[in-house]
Amino acid sequence: MPHDELKQRVLRANVALVEAGLVTLTWGNASAADRDAGVIAIKPSGIPYDQLGVENIVVLSLPSGGAIDGRAKPSSDTPTHLHLYNAFPGIGGIVHTHSLHATAFAQAGRELPCLGTTHADHFHGAVPVTRPLTEAEVAKDYERNTGRVIQGCFESLRLDPMDVPAVLAHGHGPFAWGKTIEDAVENAIALEFCAQAASLTWQLDPPACTIPQFLLDKHFLRKHGPSAYYGQR
């Protein structure tokens, strides 16, 4: 079957979101890119996760999004995914959820600051929140404009999307990504944990501040930097 391995990985990633408690009902999706083949595979729109099979996964061309394989209608967030793949060439997988605590930050229009080393292990600084979409942006090309606003957020803040592999779409919810779809799932899990930990930290200590830059750098770079030494070789 064409692109079968890619579709299997996308299926496993979507199931992993449910198992991690990041998805309620059908509120979420994951996609993966095969840049050599010029395609992405993505969850279909509105199909319950317990009914999801590899035969439902939709394959589209990259960058245009033309249908290649699959009879189902792709996720309604597909234009956002396509825009991010085209804007951030280093990413190979994208996850969008409405996980509780990260969504709360998005609804509050508040970035997720780095309050501790757990956050710094995955994100080299605060996870930003986008500006709200305008009425015109929502009325026409809403999902594509969501991607455009995410791209604009990273450009205005001069953030490397591989150093901060997540964003909070204002009033909407979190998106996370990675070099692979498996990395994207891991980053989505980390994002939700860090959002929950930040909320609890502020309950215990409302003035709690971010950790110093030298500690943030140490934790991020020992895991992701050119001289990283975390984990096994």
BELZINOR-V29843 format. One record per residue. N is the residue number from 1. RES is the residue in one small letter. BURIAL is b if it has 16 or more other ideal C-beta (glycine too) atoms within 10 Angstrom, else e. Layout:
((N & RES & BURIAL) (N & RES & BURIAL))
This chain:
((1 & m & e) (2 & p & e) (3 & h & b) (4 & d & e) (5 & e & e) (6 & l & b) (7 & k & b) (8 & q & e) (9 & r & b) (10 & v & b) (11 & l & b) (12 & r & e) (13 & a & b) (14 & n & b) (15 & v & b) (16 & a & b) (17 & l & b) (18 & v & b) (19 & e & e) (20 & a & b) (21 & g & e) (22 & l & b) (23 & v & b) (24 & t & e) (25 & l & e) (26 & t & b) (27 & w & e) (28 & g & b) (29 & n & b) (30 & a & b) (31 & s & b) (32 & a & b) (33 & a & b) (34 & d & b) (35 & r & e) (36 & d & e) (37 & a & e) (38 & g & e) (39 & v & b) (40 & i & b) (41 & a & b) (42 & i & b) (43 & k & b) (44 & p & b) (45 & s & e) (46 & g & e) (47 & i & b) (48 & p & e) (49 & y & b) (50 & d & e) (51 & q & e) (52 & l & b) (53 & g & e) (54 & v & e) (55 & e & e) (56 & n & b) (57 & i & b) (58 & v & b) (59 & v & b) (60 & l & b) (61 & s & e) (62 & l & b) (63 & p & e) (64 & s & e) (65 & g & b) (66 & g & e) (67 & a & e) (68 & i & b) (69 & d & b) (70 & g & b) (71 & r & e) (72 & a & b) (73 & k & e) (74 & p & b) (75 & s & b) (76 & s & e) (77 & d & b) (78 & t & b) (79 & p & b) (80 & t & b) (81 & h & b) (82 & l & b) (83 & h & b) (84 & l & b) (85 & y & b) (86 & n & e) (87 & a & b) (88 & f & b) (89 & p & e) (90 & g & e) (91 & i & b) (92 & g & b) (93 & g & b) (94 & i & b) (95 & v & b) (96 & h & b) (97 & t & b) (98 & h & b) (99 & s & b) (100 & l & e) (101 & h & b) (102 & a & b) (103 & t & b) (104 & a & e) (105 & f & b) (106 & a & b) (107 & q & e) (108 & a & e) (109 & g & e) (110 & r & e) (111 & e & b) (112 & l & b) (113 & p & b) (114 & c & b) (115 & l & b) (116 & g & b) (117 & t & e) (118 & t & e) (119 & h & b) (120 & a & b) (121 & d & b) (122 & h & b) (123 & f & b) (124 & h & b) (125 & g & b) (126 & a & b) (127 & v & b) (128 & p & b) (129 & v & b) (130 & t & b) (131 & r & e) (132 & p & e) (133 & l & b) (134 & t & e) (135 & e & e) (136 & a & e) (137 & e & b) (138 & v & e) (139 & a & e) (140 & k & e) (141 & d & e) (142 & y & e) (143 & e & b) (144 & r & b) (145 & n & b) (146 & t & b) (147 & g & b) (148 & r & b) (149 & v & b) (150 & i & b) (151 & q & b) (152 & g & e) (153 & c & b) (154 & f & b) (155 & e & e) (156 & s & e) (157 & l & e) (158 & r & e) (159 & l & b) (160 & d & e) (161 & p & b) (162 & m & e) (163 & d & e) (164 & v & b) (165 & p & b) (166 & a & b) (167 & v & b) (168 & l & b) (169 & a & b) (170 & h & b) (171 & g & e) (172 & h & b) (173 & g & b) (174 & p & b) (175 & f & b) (176 & a & b) (177 & w & b) (178 & g & b) (179 & k & e) (180 & t & b) (181 & i & b) (182 & e & b) (183 & d & b) (184 & a & b) (185 & v & b) (186 & e & b) (187 & n & b) (188 & a & b) (189 & i & b) (190 & a & b) (191 & l & b) (192 & e & b) (193 & f & b) (194 & c & b) (195 & a & b) (196 & q & e) (197 & a & b) (198 & a & b) (199 & s & e) (200 & l & e) (201 & t & e) (202 & w & e) (203 & q & e) (204 & l & e) (205 & d & e) (206 & p & e) (207 & p & e) (208 & a & e) (209 & c & e) (210 & t & e) (211 & i & b) (212 & p & e) (213 & q & e) (214 & f & e) (215 & l & e) (216 & l & b) (217 & d & e) (218 & k & e) (219 & h & b) (220 & f & b) (221 & l & b) (222 & r & e) (223 & k & e) (224 & h & b) (225 & g & e) (226 & p & e) (227 & s & e) (228 & a & e) (229 & y & e) (230 & y & e) (231 & g & e) (232 & q & e) (233 & r & e))
